């Protein structure tokens, strides 16, 4: 059985990616039961909430979801619980941590590192050698230039162009992106 933790739009998209025979159960905090067995997917877009749920669920088996319409180059690593959605591209040498979301049509170029619980929005572009710190959110259509490092728990606004490193715990947006 596959248990999808979440009931919103993102959970619907994740469910649409899963092609194998399944019986899907949807859960949230109101009806979670720790006796439920099977594989789990945390289909919650908010990074901090996804992390809290993973801590709550503890040592269960997590399913890594990869859309058949995505392109994953060799020598890339995708850790447990991560979700690579429709049309996403992951290039060679990229490392994606636990419980990350690479959303629709996002492009992750060569040798990028996405630490645990990161989110890369639809149509976002990470050029080669980019590092995204744990818990950071890259908005839809944002572009991160080559070898830029984004700190932990950052929020990069939709459509932004990040041209330089960003420290931990900031919100930045614009072209070029500026800390706000």
Backbone as a printed PyTorch tensor [residue, N CA C, xyz], in Angstrom:
tensor([[[  0.8380,  -1.1730,   0.0000],
         [  0.0000,   0.0000,   0.0000],
         [  0.8850,   1.2390,   0.0000]],

        [[  0.4180,   2.2770,  -0.6820],
         [  1.1060,   3.5590,  -0.6920],
         [  0.2740,   4.5550,   0.1010]],

        [[  0.8840,   5.1720,   1.0890],
         [  0.2320,   6.1810,   1.9110],
         [  0.7550,   7.5430,   1.4970]],

        [[ -0.1280,   8.4090,   1.0470],
         [  0.2500,   9.7760,   0.6910],
         [ -0.1810,  10.6790,   1.8380]],

        [[  0.7970,  11.2850,   2.4870],
         [  0.5060,  12.1990,   3.5840],
         [  0.3020,  13.5750,   2.9740]],

        [[ -0.9410,  14.0170,   2.9240],
         [ -1.3380,  15.2640,   2.3070],
         [ -2.5950,  15.0240,   1.4950]],

        [[ -3.4110,  16.0550,   1.3600],
         [ -4.6720,  15.9020,   0.6280],
         [ -4.8890,  16.9990,  -0.4040]],

        [[ -3.9320,  17.9070,  -0.5500],
         [ -4.1100,  19.0530,  -1.4280],
         [ -3.6940,  18.7860,  -2.8620]],

        [[ -3.4950,  19.8720,  -3.5970],
         [ -3.1310,  19.8000,  -5.0050],
         [ -1.8320,  19.0640,  -5.2450]],

        [[ -0.8460,  19.2890,  -4.3910],
         [  0.4360,  18.6000,  -4.5820],
         [  0.2520,  17.0860,  -4.4410]],

        [[ -0.5750,  16.6540,  -3.5030],
         [ -0.8420,  15.2220,  -3.3360],
         [ -1.4810,  14.6370,  -4.5950]],

        [[ -2.3410,  15.4010,  -5.2450],
         [ -2.9580,  14.9370,  -6.4970],
         [ -1.9060,  14.7480,  -7.5820]],

        [[ -0.9680,  15.7000,  -7.6710],
         [  0.0900,  15.5930,  -8.6780],
         [  0.9660,  14.3780,  -8.3870]],

        [[  1.3600,  14.1950,  -7.1380],
         [  2.1880,  13.0520,  -6.7730],
         [  1.4640,  11.7530,  -7.1200]],

        [[  0.1860,  11.6810,  -6.8030],
         [ -0.5790,  10.4790,  -7.1200],
         [ -0.6110,  10.2230,  -8.6250]],

        [[ -0.6590,  11.2850,  -9.4270],
         [ -0.7000,  11.1090, -10.8840],
         [  0.6070,  10.5600, -11.4420]],

        [[  1.6980,  10.7140, -10.6900],
         [  3.0010,  10.2170, -11.1260],
         [  3.1380,   8.7190, -10.8620]],

        [[  2.4860,   8.2360,  -9.8150],
         [  2.6300,   6.8370,  -9.4170],
         [  1.8500,   5.9630, -10.3970]],

        [[  2.5650,   5.1340, -11.1470],
         [  1.9390,   4.3280, -12.1980],
         [  1.7160,   2.8720, -11.8150]],

        [[  2.4510,   2.3630, -10.8270],
         [  2.3380,   0.9490, -10.5060],
         [  1.0060,   0.6770,  -9.7970]],

        [[  0.5640,  -0.5830,  -9.7910],
         [ -0.6850,  -0.9010,  -9.0780],
         [ -0.5820,  -0.4630,  -7.6230]],

        [[ -1.6320,   0.1650,  -7.1520],
         [ -1.5620,   0.7290,  -5.8160],
         [ -2.9320,   0.8630,  -5.2030]],

        [[ -2.9300,   0.9000,  -3.9210],
         [ -4.0970,   1.3370,  -3.1710],
         [ -3.6040,   2.5440,  -2.4020]],

        [[ -4.0940,   3.7060,  -2.7300],
         [ -3.5970,   4.9370,  -2.1290],
         [ -4.4880,   5.3350,  -0.9660]],

        [[ -3.8540,   5.6680,   0.1320],
         [ -4.5350,   6.2040,   1.3000],
         [ -4.0110,   7.6180,   1.5260]],

        [[ -4.9060,   8.5810,   1.6660],
         [ -4.5150,   9.9580,   1.9420],
         [ -4.6730,  10.2320,   3.4360]],

        [[ -3.6870,  10.9580,   3.9950],
         [ -3.6850,  11.2190,   5.4290],
         [ -3.3550,  12.6790,   5.7120]],

        [[ -3.8110,  13.1370,   6.8730],
         [ -3.3210,  14.3910,   7.4350],
         [ -3.3060,  14.2360,   8.9480]],

        [[ -3.0260,  15.2930,   9.6780],
         [ -2.8930,  15.1770,  11.1310],
         [ -4.1720,  14.7190,  11.8150]],

        [[ -5.3280,  14.9590,  11.2010],
         [ -6.5860,  14.5810,  11.8220],
         [ -6.8580,  13.0850,  11.7760]],

        [[ -6.2910,  12.3850,  10.7830],
         [ -6.6170,  10.9710,  10.6590],
         [ -5.4000,  10.0680,  10.5440]],

        [[ -4.2190,  10.5760,  10.8680],
         [ -2.9950,   9.7720,  10.8380],
         [ -3.0700,   8.6670,  11.8870]],

        [[ -2.6420,   7.4820,  11.5040],
         [ -2.6400,   6.3440,  12.4110],
         [ -1.2930,   5.6500,  12.2650]],

        [[ -0.4990,   5.6310,  13.3270],
         [  0.8570,   5.1010,  13.2110],
         [  0.8950,   3.5860,  13.0240]],

        [[ -0.2420,   2.9310,  13.0180],
         [ -0.2680,   1.4830,  12.7650],
         [ -0.3590,   1.1620,  11.2720]],

        [[ -0.5350,   2.1500,  10.4270],
         [ -0.6500,   1.9320,   8.9880],
         [  0.7110,   1.5150,   8.4440]],

        [[  0.7160,   0.4720,   7.6470],
         [  1.9610,  -0.0440,   7.0720],
         [  2.0400,   0.3380,   5.6000]],

        [[  3.1740,   0.0760,   4.9970],
         [  3.3610,   0.3320,   3.5760],
         [  4.3390,   1.4650,   3.3500]],

        [[  4.4230,   1.9000,   2.1070],
         [  5.3030,   2.9990,   1.7210],
         [  4.6060,   4.3270,   1.9600]],

        [[  5.4060,   5.3290,   2.2830],
         [  4.8830,   6.6680,   2.5450],
         [  5.4970,   7.6670,   1.5770]],

        [[  4.6960,   8.6480,   1.2140],
         [  5.1380,   9.8240,   0.4580],
         [  4.5610,  11.0260,   1.1900]],

        [[  5.4040,  11.9900,   1.5050],
         [  4.9180,  13.2100,   2.1570],
         [  4.7000,  14.2490,   1.0660]],

        [[  3.4520,  14.3970,   0.6500],
         [  3.0800,  15.2740,  -0.4600],
         [  2.5950,  16.6210,   0.0730]],

        [[  3.5010,  17.3070,   0.7370],
         [  3.2580,  18.6230,   1.3360],
         [  4.3300,  19.5530,   0.7850]],

        [[  3.9310,  20.6660,   0.1740],
         [  4.8870,  21.5710,  -0.4410],
         [  5.7380,  22.3500,   0.5420]],

        [[  5.2060,  22.6560,   1.7170],
         [  5.9300,  23.4520,   2.6990],
         [  7.0760,  22.6330,   3.2960]],

        [[  8.3060,  23.1150,   3.1270],
         [  9.4880,  22.3640,   3.5500],
         [  9.5170,  22.0750,   5.0470]],

        [[  9.2120,  23.0710,   5.8610],
         [  9.2710,  22.8790,   7.3060],
         [  8.2020,  21.8840,   7.7620]],

        [[  7.0050,  21.9690,   7.1820],
         [  5.9490,  21.0220,   7.5310],
         [  6.3030,  19.6070,   7.0770]],

        [[  6.9060,  19.4850,   5.8910],
         [  7.3290,  18.1720,   5.3930],
         [  8.3520,  17.5500,   6.3500]],

        [[  9.2540,  18.3710,   6.8640],
         [ 10.2630,  17.8700,   7.8070],
         [  9.6110,  17.4340,   9.1210]],

        [[  8.6880,  18.2160,   9.6440],
         [  7.9940,  17.8550,  10.8840],
         [  7.2370,  16.5370,  10.7300]],

        [[  6.6020,  16.3510,   9.5890],
         [  5.8510,  15.1120,   9.3450],
         [  6.8070,  13.9290,   9.2540]],

        [[  7.9510,  14.1050,   8.5820],
         [  8.9370,  13.0220,   8.4890],
         [  9.4260,  12.6350,   9.8840]],

        [[  9.6290,  13.6220,  10.7450],
         [ 10.0540,  13.3390,  12.1130],
         [  8.9540,  12.6100,  12.8730]],

        [[  7.7070,  13.0010,  12.6420],
         [  6.5660,  12.3660,  13.3000],
         [  6.4090,  10.9190,  12.8490]],

        [[  6.5300,  10.6830,  11.5510],
         [  6.3720,   9.3200,  11.0290],
         [  7.5180,   8.4180,  11.4530]],

        [[  8.6820,   9.0030,  11.6550],
         [  9.8240,   8.2280,  12.1240],
         [ 10.3800,   7.2910,  11.0740]],

        [[ 10.6930,   6.0930,  11.4990],
         [ 11.4110,   5.1380,  10.6600],
         [ 10.4460,   4.2800,   9.8420]],

        [[  9.7110,   4.9060,   8.9160],
         [  8.8580,   4.1660,   7.9860],
         [  9.5760,   4.0800,   6.6450]],

        [[  9.0390,   3.2960,   5.7280],
         [  9.6340,   3.1880,   4.3960],
         [  9.0690,   4.2900,   3.5110]],

        [[  9.9670,   5.0890,   2.9310],
         [  9.5490,   6.1840,   2.0590],
         [  9.7550,   5.8010,   0.6040]],

        [[  8.7880,   6.1560,  -0.1980],
         [  8.8490,   5.9300,  -1.6320],
         [  9.4420,   7.1690,  -2.2910]],

        [[ 10.3960,   6.9730,  -3.1870],
         [ 10.9090,   8.0580,  -4.0120],
         [ 10.0940,   8.0550,  -5.2960]],

        [[  9.5260,   9.1970,  -5.6440],
         [  8.6160,   9.2970,  -6.7840],
         [  9.3420,   9.9960,  -7.9250]],

        [[  9.4170,   9.3350,  -9.0690],
         [ 10.0630,   9.9080, -10.2500],
         [  9.1220,   9.7450, -11.4380]],

        [[  8.6870,  10.8550, -12.0070],
         [  7.7950,  10.8110, -13.1590],
         [  8.4930,  10.1790, -14.3540]],

        [[  7.7500,   9.3890, -15.1000],
         [  8.3170,   8.7830, -16.3100],
         [  8.5690,   9.8300, -17.3970]],

        [[  8.0360,  11.0320, -17.2430],
         [  8.3080,  12.1020, -18.2190],
         [  9.4980,  12.9650, -17.8210]],

        [[ 10.0990,  12.6760, -16.6640],
         [ 11.2990,  13.4140, -16.2660],
         [ 12.5130,  12.7910, -16.9540]],

        [[ 13.6050,  13.5390, -16.9710],
         [ 14.8610,  13.0620, -17.5470],
         [ 15.9070,  13.1020, -16.4410]],

        [[ 16.4420,  11.9330, -16.1060],
         [ 17.4420,  11.8230, -15.0510],
         [ 18.7300,  11.2870, -15.6690]],

        [[ 19.7940,  12.0950, -15.6560],
         [ 21.0840,  11.6520, -16.2050],
         [ 21.7590,  10.6710, -15.2660]],

        [[ 22.6720,   9.8720, -15.8260],
         [ 23.4410,   8.9290, -15.0220],
         [ 24.3060,   9.6400, -14.0120]],

        [[ 24.7420,   8.8790, -13.0250],
         [ 25.5980,   9.3980, -11.9600],
         [ 24.9490,  10.4900, -11.1340]],

        [[ 23.6240,  10.5340, -11.1350],
         [ 22.8950,  11.4210, -10.2350],
         [ 22.3500,  10.5830,  -9.0950]],

        [[ 22.1840,  11.2010,  -7.9290],
         [ 21.6670,  10.4960,  -6.7590],
         [ 20.3970,  11.1860,  -6.2800]],

        [[ 19.3760,  10.3820,  -6.0120],
         [ 18.1180,  10.9000,  -5.4910],
         [ 17.7840,  10.0840,  -4.2550]],

        [[ 17.7070,  10.7480,  -3.1060],
         [ 17.5160,  10.0480,  -1.8440],
         [ 16.0330,   9.7700,  -1.5820]],

        [[ 15.7770,   9.0040,  -0.5420],
         [ 14.4370,   8.5250,  -0.2240],
         [ 13.4450,   9.6500,   0.0430]],

        [[ 12.2140,   9.4210,  -0.3900],
         [ 11.1340,  10.3480,  -0.1370],
         [ 11.0810,  11.5480,  -1.0580]],

        [[ 12.0460,  11.6880,  -1.9570],
         [ 12.0550,  12.8330,  -2.8650],
         [ 11.0850,  12.6130,  -4.0220]],

        [[ 10.6860,  13.7090,  -4.6410],
         [  9.6770,  13.6770,  -5.6920],
         [ 10.1700,  14.4730,  -6.8920]],

        [[ 10.3360,  13.7870,  -8.0170],
         [ 10.7610,  14.4050,  -9.2670],
         [  9.5390,  14.3590, -10.1730]],

        [[  8.9540,  15.5050, -10.4510],
         [  7.6490,  15.5450, -11.1110],
         [  7.7570,  15.7120, -12.6200]],

        [[  6.6100,  15.7650, -13.2630],
         [  6.4860,  15.7520, -14.7210],
         [  7.4060,  16.7550, -15.4150]],

        [[  8.1940,  16.2630, -16.3570],
         [  9.0150,  17.1140, -17.2020],
         [ 10.2610,  17.6860, -16.5680]],

        [[ 10.5640,  17.3070, -15.3450],
         [ 11.7770,  17.8140, -14.6940],
         [ 13.0090,  17.1830, -15.3340]],

        [[ 14.1170,  17.9340, -15.3230],
         [ 15.3830,  17.4480, -15.8710],
         [ 16.4320,  17.5140, -14.7640]],

        [[ 17.0970,  16.3760, -14.5270],
         [ 18.1760,  16.2850, -13.5400],
         [ 19.4230,  15.8460, -14.3050]],

        [[ 20.4400,  16.6990, -14.3520],
         [ 21.6410,  16.3960, -15.1240],
         [ 22.6890,  15.6460, -14.3000]],

        [[ 23.7210,  15.2190, -14.9810],
         [ 24.7740,  14.3590, -14.4390],
         [ 25.4320,  14.9540, -13.1890]],

        [[ 25.7130,  14.0720, -12.2400],
         [ 26.4570,  14.4670, -11.0530],
         [ 25.6580,  15.1960,  -9.9980]],

        [[ 24.3640,  15.3140, -10.1680],
         [ 23.5270,  16.0300,  -9.2040],
         [ 23.1760,  15.1120,  -8.0360]],

        [[ 23.1280,  15.6930,  -6.8280],
         [ 22.7530,  14.9610,  -5.6220],
         [ 21.5370,  15.6310,  -4.9980]],

        [[ 20.4730,  14.8600,  -4.8660],
         [ 19.2260,  15.3580,  -4.2990],
         [ 18.9870,  14.6220,  -2.9900]],

        [[ 18.8200,  15.3740,  -1.9170],
         [ 18.6720,  14.7990,  -0.5800],
         [ 17.3190,  14.1670,  -0.3320]],

        [[ 17.0280,  13.9290,   0.9340],
         [ 15.7830,  13.2940,   1.3530],
         [ 14.6310,  14.2930,   1.3070]],

        [[ 13.4780,  13.8020,   0.8740],
         [ 12.2170,  14.5450,   0.9190],
         [ 12.2720,  15.8790,   0.1790]],

        [[ 12.9870,  15.9060,  -0.9250],
         [ 13.0350,  17.1010,  -1.7710],
         [ 11.9230,  17.0310,  -2.8110]],

        [[ 11.5180,  18.1910,  -3.3000],
         [ 10.5540,  18.2630,  -4.3900],
         [ 11.1990,  19.0250,  -5.5330]],

        [[ 11.2730,  18.3860,  -6.6930],
         [ 11.6800,  19.0460,  -7.9330],
         [ 10.4080,  19.0670,  -8.7760]],

        [[  9.7970,  20.2280,  -8.8460],
         [  8.4490,  20.3440,  -9.3970],
         [  8.4370,  20.3580, -10.9240]],

        [[  7.2590,  20.4660, -11.4720],
         [  6.9950,  20.3590, -12.8970],
         [  7.9420,  21.2170, -13.7380]],

        [[  8.6230,  20.5680, -14.6820],
         [  9.4840,  21.2180, -15.6800],
         [ 10.6590,  21.9900, -15.0890]],

        [[ 11.0160,  21.7090, -13.8530],
         [ 12.2120,  22.3320, -13.2790],
         [ 13.4450,  21.7170, -13.9290]],

        [[ 14.5190,  22.5130, -14.0340],
         [ 15.7580,  22.0570, -14.6550],
         [ 16.9040,  22.1970, -13.6650]],

        [[ 17.5190,  21.0550, -13.3330],
         [ 18.6460,  21.0280, -12.4040],
         [ 19.8540,  20.5870, -13.2230]],

        [[ 20.7960,  21.4850, -13.4610],
         [ 21.9310,  21.1750, -14.3260],
         [ 22.9880,  20.3580, -13.5720]],

        [[ 24.1170,  20.1370, -14.2010],
         [ 25.1690,  19.2430, -13.6940],
         [ 25.7050,  19.6470, -12.3320]],

        [[ 26.0410,  18.6430, -11.5510],
         [ 26.7900,  18.7920, -10.3030],
         [ 26.1350,  19.6990,  -9.2640]],

        [[ 24.8120,  19.7660,  -9.2600],
         [ 24.1060,  20.5360,  -8.2320],
         [ 23.9120,  19.6740,  -6.9930]],

        [[ 23.7380,  20.3410,  -5.8570],
         [ 23.4400,  19.6610,  -4.6000],
         [ 22.1890,  20.3040,  -4.0120]],

        [[ 21.1780,  19.4830,  -3.7730],
         [ 19.9740,  19.9100,  -3.0720],
         [ 19.9660,  19.1680,  -1.7480]],

        [[ 20.1470,  19.8990,  -0.6590],
         [ 20.1260,  19.2570,   0.6500],
         [ 18.6930,  18.8530,   1.0010]],

        [[ 18.5240,  18.1100,   2.0860],
         [ 17.2210,  17.5680,   2.4800],
         [ 16.1570,  18.6600,   2.5960]],

        [[ 14.9150,  18.2680,   2.2660],
         [ 13.7210,  19.0960,   2.4510],
         [ 13.7450,  20.4020,   1.6620]],

        [[ 14.3350,  20.3760,   0.4740],
         [ 14.2980,  21.5530,  -0.3890],
         [ 13.1620,  21.4360,  -1.3900]],

        [[ 12.7930,  22.5640,  -1.9700],
         [ 11.7140,  22.6440,  -2.9500],
         [ 12.2050,  23.4940,  -4.1070]],

        [[ 12.1030,  22.9560,  -5.3190],
         [ 12.4260,  23.7000,  -6.5310],
         [ 11.1300,  23.8060,  -7.3360]],

        [[ 10.6330,  25.0230,  -7.5020],
         [  9.3270,  25.2610,  -8.0960],
         [  9.2570,  24.9720,  -9.5850]],

        [[  8.0250,  24.9710, -10.1100],
         [  7.8140,  24.7270, -11.5370],
         [  8.6310,  25.6930, -12.3990]],

        [[  9.2650,  25.1420, -13.4260],
         [ 10.0480,  25.9100, -14.4020],
         [ 11.2360,  26.6620, -13.8180]],

        [[ 11.6300,  26.3590, -12.6060],
         [ 12.8370,  26.9700, -12.0500],
         [ 14.0550,  26.3360, -12.7130]],

        [[ 15.1470,  27.1030, -12.7760],
         [ 16.3880,  26.6230, -13.3990],
         [ 17.5410,  26.7980, -12.4370]],

        [[ 18.2170,  25.6870, -12.1520],
         [ 19.4580,  25.7200, -11.3870],
         [ 20.5700,  25.4070, -12.3710]],

        [[ 21.4370,  26.3840, -12.6230],
         [ 22.5630,  26.1640, -13.5250],
         [ 23.5850,  25.2610, -12.8390]],

        [[ 24.6350,  24.8940, -13.5290],
         [ 25.6090,  23.9380, -13.0160],
         [ 26.2670,  24.3430, -11.7180]],

        [[ 26.5040,  23.3500, -10.8530],
         [ 27.2660,  23.5440,  -9.6340],
         [ 26.5690,  24.3120,  -8.5300]],

        [[ 25.2570,  24.4870,  -8.6100],
         [ 24.4990,  25.2220,  -7.5930],
         [ 24.3130,  24.3400,  -6.3670]],

        [[ 24.3390,  24.9620,  -5.1810],
         [ 24.0460,  24.2490,  -3.9360],
         [ 22.8900,  24.9510,  -3.2430]],

        [[ 21.8700,  24.1500,  -2.8860],
         [ 20.7000,  24.6640,  -2.1770],
         [ 20.6990,  24.0570,  -0.7800]],

        [[ 20.7260,  24.9060,   0.2530],
         [ 20.7810,  24.4450,   1.6340],
         [ 19.4700,  23.8480,   2.1120]],

        [[ 19.5550,  23.0330,   3.1550],
         [ 18.3900,  22.3360,   3.7130],
         [ 17.2400,  23.2970,   3.9880]],

        [[ 16.0490,  22.8620,   3.5760],
         [ 14.8250,  23.6020,   3.8700],
         [ 14.5750,  24.8110,   3.0060]],

        [[ 15.3780,  25.0500,   1.9920],
         [ 15.1960,  26.2440,   1.1560],
         [ 14.1710,  26.0100,   0.0540]],

        [[ 13.5340,  27.0980,  -0.3430],
         [ 12.4460,  27.1060,  -1.3140],
         [ 12.8460,  27.9860,  -2.4910]],

        [[ 12.8270,  27.4190,  -3.6920],
         [ 13.1340,  28.1670,  -4.9100],
         [ 11.8210,  28.3180,  -5.6720]],

        [[ 11.3460,  29.5410,  -5.8280],
         [ 10.0400,  29.8060,  -6.4270],
         [  9.9660,  29.4860,  -7.9160]],

        [[  8.7470,  29.4120,  -8.3970],
         [  8.4750,  29.0970,  -9.8030],
         [  9.2120,  30.0590, -10.7250]],

        [[  9.8640,  29.5100, -11.7340],
         [ 10.5200,  30.3180, -12.7490],
         [ 11.7850,  31.0320, -12.3050]],

        [[ 12.2410,  30.7920, -11.0950],
         [ 13.4870,  31.4250, -10.6310],
         [ 14.6770,  30.8010, -11.3550]],

        [[ 15.7450,  31.5750, -11.4850],
         [ 16.9850,  31.0960, -12.0900],
         [ 18.1190,  31.3370, -11.1050]],

        [[ 18.8910,  30.2830, -10.8460],
         [ 20.0640,  30.3920,  -9.9760],
         [ 21.2820,  30.2030, -10.8770]],

        [[ 22.1380,  31.2070, -10.9700],
         [ 23.2890,  31.1670, -11.8750],
         [ 24.3470,  30.1620, -11.4010]],

        [[ 25.2890,  29.7830, -12.2930],
         [ 26.2570,  28.7290, -11.9800],
         [ 27.0530,  28.9790, -10.6980]],

        [[ 27.2160,  27.9100,  -9.9320],
         [ 28.0560,  27.8350,  -8.7430],
         [ 27.6220,  28.7560,  -7.6020]],

        [[ 26.3850,  29.2340,  -7.6510],
         [ 25.8370,  30.0380,  -6.5570],
         [ 25.3870,  29.1000,  -5.4440]],

        [[ 25.5760,  29.5340,  -4.1980],
         [ 25.1490,  28.7710,  -3.0340],
         [ 24.0140,  29.5240,  -2.3360]],

        [[ 22.9300,  28.7910,  -2.0970],
         [ 21.7940,  29.3210,  -1.3530],
         [ 21.8480,  28.6710,   0.0260]],

        [[ 21.7930,  29.4740,   1.0810],
         [ 21.8890,  28.9470,   2.4400],
         [ 20.6810,  28.1210,   2.8480]],

        [[ 20.6350,  27.7400,   4.1080],
         [ 19.5420,  26.9410,   4.6640],
         [ 18.3310,  27.8210,   4.9400]],

        [[ 17.1480,  27.2310,   4.7810],
         [ 15.8660,  27.8710,   5.1210],
         [ 15.6780,  29.2220,   4.4440]],

        [[ 16.0520,  29.2890,   3.1780],
         [ 15.8800,  30.5140,   2.3960],
         [ 14.6200,  30.4320,   1.5510]],

        [[ 14.1100,  31.5910,   1.1930],
         [ 12.9690,  31.6970,   0.2930],
         [ 13.4080,  32.5760,  -0.8730]],

        [[ 13.4520,  31.9930,  -2.0780],
         [ 13.8050,  32.7310,  -3.2810],
         [ 12.5180,  32.9200,  -4.0700]],

        [[ 12.1400,  34.1620,  -4.3180],
         [ 10.8600,  34.4780,  -4.9440],
         [ 10.7460,  34.0140,  -6.3820]],

        [[  9.5050,  33.8130,  -6.7940],
         [  9.2030,  33.3980,  -8.1630],
         [  9.7850,  34.3910,  -9.1610]],

        [[ 10.3730,  33.8700, -10.2260],
         [ 10.9080,  34.7010, -11.2910],
         [ 12.2190,  35.4010, -10.9720]],

        [[ 12.7620,  35.1800,  -9.8200],
         [ 14.0080,  35.8440,  -9.4230],
         [ 15.1990,  35.2960, -10.2000]],

        [[ 16.2430,  36.1200, -10.2970],
         [ 17.5170,  35.6890, -10.8740],
         [ 18.5720,  35.9010,  -9.7870]],

        [[ 19.1050,  34.7790,  -9.2910],
         [ 20.0760,  34.8420,  -8.2020],
         [ 21.4690,  34.7870,  -8.8080]],

        [[ 22.2280,  35.8780,  -8.6130],
         [ 23.5450,  36.0270,  -9.2430],
         [ 24.7050,  35.8460,  -8.2740]],

        [[ 24.3880,  35.7910,  -6.9450],
         [ 25.4550,  35.6560,  -5.9470],
         [ 24.9600,  34.7980,  -4.7950]],

        [[ 25.8970,  34.3160,  -3.9800],
         [ 25.5750,  33.4750,  -2.8330],
         [ 24.6110,  34.1860,  -1.8900]],

        [[ 23.7470,  33.3960,  -1.2510],
         [ 22.7780,  33.9150,  -0.2840],
         [ 22.9960,  33.2170,   1.0570]],

        [[ 23.0170,  33.9950,   2.1630],
         [ 23.2290,  33.3850,   3.4890],
         [ 21.9770,  32.6300,   3.9640]],

        [[ 22.0910,  31.9570,   5.0940],
         [ 20.9710,  31.2270,   5.6880],
         [ 19.8350,  32.1710,   6.0720]],

        [[ 18.6180,  31.6230,   6.0820],
         [ 17.4310,  32.2490,   6.6860],
         [ 17.0620,  33.6050,   6.1080]],

        [[ 17.1190,  33.7220,   4.7820],
         [ 16.7580,  35.0050,   4.1620],
         [ 15.6100,  34.7980,   3.1740]],

        [[ 14.9840,  35.9100,   2.8120],
         [ 14.0510,  35.9550,   1.6840],
         [ 14.6640,  36.8910,   0.6730]],

        [[ 14.7380,  36.4650,  -0.5850],
         [ 15.3090,  37.2930,  -1.6500],
         [ 14.4350,  37.1490,  -2.8820]],

        [[ 14.3170,  38.2650,  -3.6130],
         [ 13.5760,  38.2270,  -4.8530],
         [ 14.0010,  39.3750,  -5.7360]],

        [[ 13.6170,  39.2790,  -7.0260],
         [ 13.9400,  40.3040,  -7.9960],
         [ 14.9760,  39.8420,  -8.9990]],

        [[ 15.3080,  40.7600,  -9.9210],
         [ 16.3100,  40.4970, -10.9620],
         [ 17.2140,  41.7150, -11.0680]],

        [[ 18.4100,  41.6140, -10.4740],
         [ 18.9530,  40.4710,  -9.7090],
         [ 18.3000,  40.3840,  -8.3330]],

        [[ 18.2960,  39.1810,  -7.7650],
         [ 17.6670,  38.9580,  -6.4550],
         [ 18.4010,  39.7420,  -5.3740]],

        [[ 17.6210,  40.3710,  -4.5290],
         [ 18.1460,  41.1220,  -3.3920],
         [ 17.4720,  40.6240,  -2.1260]],

        [[ 18.2350,  40.6080,  -1.0430],
         [ 17.7010,  40.1870,   0.2610],
         [ 16.7320,  41.2400,   0.7490]],

        [[ 15.5940,  40.8100,   1.2200],
         [ 14.5530,  41.7310,   1.7040],
         [ 14.3630,  41.5840,   3.1890]]])
